[in-house]
Amino acid sequence: MQFELETDERPRLPAEAPADARAHTEELAPYVVRESGVHGQGVFAQTPIRNGEQVGRFEGVPTQENGTYVLWIVDEDENDLGIEGTNALRFLNHADAPNAEFAGQDLYAICDVEPGAEILIHYGEGWEDHES
């Protein structure tokens, strides 16, 4: 049996495979990166994400310098820690009324997010004064 690769590089069974076989192999990642109407690239839900559900984890390397893809968190010793993003969550865009927020490096939905909706966070205090 030959698998086809789509842009998200997940194997899919051919259309003639039984529906129950497709259901087990077509499990979607909770989010995908694509062009955003907010700014550049954005993170979009591919599956329903329920209020309180963990969306993902911001992965990256420690940094002391601010930058476009840096998430600042406070560690257990109350120190500011910068993480320069290396995974898809680095493309999260800002909203005054977000639908997700970070608890450390973990991203959680703060309301139900339907498939196709952009996952948005609030960038924090002072962001309103920032010009993009």
N, C-alpha and C positions, 0 to 999 in steps of 0.2 A: 504494500500500500504506500503510495507517495503522499507526503504532506506538503501543503502549500504554506509559504511564509508570507504573512501580511506585514504591514509597516511596523506593528508592535512586536514582531518576531515570535508570536505564539503559534505553535503548530495547531492546525485545524484539520479535522477529518474531512474528506471529500463530502460533497452534498449527498451522495448516495448512501452514506453510512446511516445506520439506524439513529433516530433522534436521541435515544437514551445514551448511545455511545458519544454523540456530539456533546451532550449536556455535561459529561464528565471531563471532557478535554477542553471545553471552551470557557473555563472559569476565567473571568476578567480580573485584571488588577483593579484596585479601587479607584485609581486615577491615571490620567494620561496628560502629557504636555502637548499643547497645540497653540496656535495663534489666538491671542486674546484681544477682545475689544477694549479692555481696560488699559493694557500696555504690553507691547511685545508678545512674549510667550506667557502662557498661564497654565495653571494646573486645573484640570476638569475632572469631575466625577464620572466614572464609567459605570458604576454600580450604585444602588441606593446606599447612602451613608446615613446612619441614624444618629440622632442627638446623643452625644456622649461617647460615640464610637471612636476608637483610635483610627485615624486616617493613615498615619505613617510616622516615620522617624526621620528627622533632619540629620543627614549624614554629612560628614566633612572632616576637615583638619583644623586643629586649634590655630587661632591667629590672635594677635594683639592689635591688628590694624583693621579699621572699618573698610568696608567695600560693598559693592553692589549685592553680592550673594552671601553676606555675613549675617548670621543670626547671633544676637547677644543674649545670653542667659546668665542667671545668677546661680553659681554652684552651691554645694552644701555648706561651704565656709563663707558664704555671702560675697564671694568675689565675682566680678564680671568676667565672663568667658566668651570669647568670640569663636564661632565655628564657621569657617568658609565652606559653604555648601558644595557638595559634589554629586548629590542625587537630584531627582526631579523636583523635590520640594524647594529647591533654590529659586524656582520660577513662580512662587506664590506672589500674587499681587495684593495691593492694599485696598481696603474698603473701610469707610467710616462705620458701616454696619456689617461686620464680618460674619461668616458662617463657620469659622474654625479659629482655634487659638492654640498656642503652644503651652505645654506644661513641661518645662525643660526642653529637651529635644523632641519630645513626642507631640504630635499634632492631633487634636481632637475636634470633632464636629461639635458646635454649640447650638445647632438646630439640625433638622433633617435636611439633607442635601440630595437632590434628585439627580439621576444620570443626565449628563450634559451641562449641568450647572458648574460655573467656575468656583473653585474653592478659594476663598478670600480670607485674609487675616488683617488685623489692624497693626500697622507697623510700630505703634507706640507713641508715647508722648513726644511732642515736637514735630511729628511727621507733617502736621497740617501746615507748618511754616516752610517745609521743604518744597522746592520747585523741581519737577521732573524734567 
